[in-house]
Amino acid sequence: MNPEPLPEPGVLSPDVRRPIAAWSELQHHVVGLLAQGAELKTILDAVVRGIELALPGRFATIMRRVPARDELVLAAWTSLPNEYAEATSRAPIAPGVGTCGSAAYSRSRVVTEDIAVDPRWAPVRDAALRHGLRACWSQPILSSTGALLGTFGLYQTASGAPTAEEIEHVEGAAHLVGIAIERAETERARRLHHSIVTDLIDSVIVIDGDLRIVECNPATERIFGYKRDELIGQSPLMLYPENQRTFATAEEILTGIRTQGRWHGERSYQTKDGRIGTRVMTVLRLEDSLGNGQGFLSLHRDVTEERRAALEQEDLRSKMLQTQKLESLGILAGGIAHDFNNLLTGILGNAELALHSDELPARTRSALLAIQRSAGRAADLTRQMLAYSGRATFQRARVDLSAEVREIGALLASSIAKKVELRFQLASDLPPIDADRAQLQQLVMNLVINAAEAIGDDTGEVLVSTWAWTNPRVERDVNFPTDGLPPGSYSVLEVRDDGCGMDEATMQRIFDPFFTTKFTGRGLGLAAVLGIVRAHDGGLKVQTELGRGTAFRVFLPVSTKERVSPVDPARESPETLGTVLVIDDEPVVAELATSVLQPVCRRVHSAVSGETGLALFEAHADEIDLVLLDVTMPKLGAREILDVLHRRRPDVKVVLTSGYSETEVSRRFAQGEFEGFLQKPYSPSSLLAVLRAAVARG
């Protein structure tokens, strides 16, 4: 007679009565579930039911270890009363804590023959006895490597020890459960690992002992642009830029692994389409259980955008610092120039007045002329300082950049060494720019002389070029403005030399006033260039390479003004200037103006402070025709004085004077608030000319 067939996996026969047959059926059933890949909970419940069928009158439980808390939690039970199951759902892994906690701690079977007297059951004894549970024994569940996975427990309603058959069944059940838990944890770890590797934004590459790629994740394909099949079997050096695919590159990493156990660093990479990027790499050695090398695990994080953003941030910070430095130096230079102009007004003016005398000895006249020449050179220096600060006096007109360069070509050639060849490539029909011709010529002269001096005593070439250029968007690749050159149309001037070039340290200082790399260098050459560019709302770019030369490129915005016809000259000035009030806090300037004006005025009043000036005006308000007012004075300034003058006498004429330029002064006063402007240092003749023009305006 054929034996009765065993049930399909997943179905336990309720008619099984004999323990041995039930145990065989349980093993068959659990193996089938494992083969099917059933969920762990399904397998654990099947083991509990199978043991209870094989050992009638027993209550089976399975507890799993929670490593993070080092405790046991109830994972499966069938017949155990729910109230008791809840009371014992957790158990610490410790000696003397119930049967399961003790078995887990000792990694060996623990038997409690009578719960009523076993001290280990004190915490839950009443609950166990109330539900008729009198004995319990627990078997630790271990992995194939001996790691604790949990415990298998068996209760009975009568006190006593387990039989050999029962122990065999419990050990067998614990073994089956161990296989199921270990498989589930392995599968979970595999899925977790697969998920991590698959979803990881970083590249993961496995390299064998022959330094060939054997596996990679999807991020590798995304970062480097190669398909997995294109990478398998290839050297990882293929991911480097072409000029870095050398033995030395690999040896450096291998040396780090041999000495430190790992290598970590930053390297360039090249994608399949040739794009170059930056990655942070970590390379680890893979070993088997005996410590033998099995290959390498290489992790790559693409930091191209991070590094680019960091460089942009650093560049922005550097430009901000440069802007602050230029602004600070500009304020300092402008302030010094203003004070110098006050002093030079007295020197030049008095020298000119003294020279008008016909009775001067020749030696005295010669000394006065020397003073006048020296003061004139000092005045030129202050104009350069004002140009650097952006506060120079500009007489702007529509000019052709190429024509201006061409006009001073001969002067440029005679200003540089004979060994240096000066060549021109000047575009014709350039769009006009609004510029001060004298300042523009000064800019070209400074750049050409600087280029020639960079060549030194060697033979070389300076090339001066012009062309038209339209910038569709903000151009960041310029040295000035530091926030980028605005979009627009520009006429471009470039002065290029093949001289010594500059290093980074020199580049950082070339626009500082009085900075020079030459023993005999002096003045404000490039500093004045920057000031002129700034005052013309232009841009400047410097390209240099040590030993290869330098190119200065100047961008000057194209004029947006319509061409205007020249105006008729002002009508003839009157012979007398009437009564004039001079207000200037510099005594030597006030004295000079008074001396010059007395012969041509009905009367001249003079004050060296705003308060005194207003007092004089109040005393003679009805007779004063014109006020010569210094813009920059302590305490009571020109703004407050001007407001009082116009409230008291709206018709009084005012001429402003300052060591700063008219452009700078115009920013502080509205059009129509004054009839004329006179920049210091001024001569007696220029003083008279400006005042007469102001009176002539009616």
Secondary structure, DSSP 8 states (H G I E B T S, - for coil): --------TT---TT--SHHHHHHHHHHHHHHHHHHT--HHHHHHHHHHHHHHHSTTEEEEEEEEETTTTEEEEEEESSS-HHHHHHTSEEESSTTSHHHHHHHHHTS-EEES-TTT-GGGGGGHHHHHHTT--EEEEEEEE-TTS-EEEEEEEEESS-----HHHHHHHHHHHHHHHHHHHHHHHHHHHHHHHHHHHH-SSEEEEE-TTS-EEEE-HHHHHHH---HHHHTTS-GGGGS-GGG-SHHHHHHHHHHHHHHSEEEEEEEEE-TT--EEEEEEEEEEEE-TT--EEEEEEEEEE-HHHHHHHHHHHHHHHHHHHHHHHHHHHHHHHHHHHHHHHHHHHHHHHHHHHHT-TT--HHHHHHHHHHHHHHHHHHHHHHHHHHHHT-----EEEE-HHHHHHHTHHHHHHTS-TTEEEEEEE-SS---EEEEHHHHHHHHHHHHHHHHHHHTTS-EEEEEEEEEEEESS-B-S-SBSTT-B-SEEEEEEEEEE-S----HHHHTTTTSTT--SSTT--S-HHHHHHHHHHHTT-EEEEEEETTTEEEEEEEEEB--S-------------S---EEEEE-S-HHHHHHHHHHHGGGSSEEEEESSHHHHHHHHHHTTTT--EEEEES--SSS-HHHHHHHHHHH-TT-EEEEEESS-HHHHHTTS-TTS-SEEEESS--HHHHHHHHHHHHHT-
